[in-house]
Amino acid sequence: MHQSAIIKLFVTSVVPSKSNPYKYIQFPFEASGRTLDEVHEALAEDGCIKGWRIWTEDTPDGEKVATRRVPMVVGLNGIAFVAPCHFDYKWIEEVGHNG
């Protein structure tokens, strides 16, 4: 059985942020796929992709750690841009921080 890898993406919505109406909602997103091309093909074929929205926090030493992972469907009708994640993060369990 073939199992896809997880690709780290960054999603920018066309919806303005509630806290700052001059900025768009942005968040890290993980989806199944080995390459960005696979993700773009899925978006082109289905108009959406299933994955997980990721919440990150900064540690005192400036490292980003993922603290939450929530299932989410990202659809083209509400998304302006999906790209490779421009920063790296580790899961909080990997670094042993409590946030």
C-alpha positions in Angstrom: 0.0 0.0 0.0 1.4 3.4 -1.0 1.5 6.0 1.8 2.0 9.7 1.0 4.4 11.9 2.8 3.2 15.0 4.6 4.1 18.3 3.0 4.2 21.6 5.0 2.4 24.4 3.4 1.4 28.0 4.2 -2.1 29.2 3.4 -3.1 32.8 2.8 -6.9 33.4 2.8 -8.7 36.1 0.9 -10.6 36.7 4.2 -9.3 39.6 6.3 -8.1 39.0 9.8 -10.6 39.9 12.6 -7.8 41.5 14.6 -6.4 43.5 11.7 -8.7 44.1 8.7 -5.6 45.1 6.6 -4.1 41.7 6.9 -5.3 38.4 5.5 -5.7 35.2 7.6 -2.6 33.1 7.2 -1.6 29.7 8.8 0.6 26.7 8.4 -1.1 23.7 6.9 -0.1 20.1 6.4 -1.4 17.9 3.6 -0.7 14.5 2.2 1.6 14.6 -0.7 5.3 14.3 -1.7 5.5 17.4 -3.7 3.9 20.8 -4.2 2.8 19.6 -7.7 0.7 16.8 -6.1 -1.0 19.4 -3.9 -1.7 21.7 -6.9 -3.0 18.8 -8.9 -5.4 17.9 -6.1 -6.6 21.5 -5.9 -7.1 21.7 -9.7 -9.0 18.4 -9.8 -11.2 18.7 -6.7 -11.1 22.4 -5.9 -10.1 21.6 -2.3 -7.6 19.6 -0.3 -8.0 17.8 3.1 -5.3 18.4 5.7 -4.5 19.9 9.1 -4.3 23.5 10.2 -1.3 23.9 12.4 -0.9 26.2 15.4 2.6 27.2 16.3 4.2 29.1 19.2 7.7 30.5 19.6 9.9 29.1 22.3 12.2 31.3 24.4 15.1 30.5 22.1 13.2 31.5 19.0 12.3 28.1 17.7 8.8 27.5 16.3 6.9 24.5 17.7 3.6 23.1 16.6 1.1 22.8 19.5 -2.2 21.9 17.8 -3.3 20.1 14.7 -6.9 20.4 13.6 -8.4 18.7 10.5 -9.4 21.2 7.8 -10.5 21.4 4.2 -8.9 24.2 2.2 -11.0 25.2 -0.8 -10.0 27.4 -3.7 -13.2 29.5 -3.3 -11.8 31.0 -0.1 -8.0 30.7 -0.6 -5.8 33.1 -2.5 -2.4 31.4 -2.2 -1.1 28.0 -1.1 2.7 27.6 -1.0 5.5 25.7 0.7 5.8 26.7 4.4 8.4 29.4 4.6 9.5 28.5 8.2 10.3 25.2 9.8 8.7 24.0 13.0 9.0 20.9 15.3 6.2 19.3 17.3 6.2 20.3 20.9 6.8 16.7 21.9 10.0 16.7 19.9 11.6 19.6 21.8 10.1 19.0 25.3 8.8 22.5 25.9 5.5 23.2 27.6 4.9 26.4 25.6 
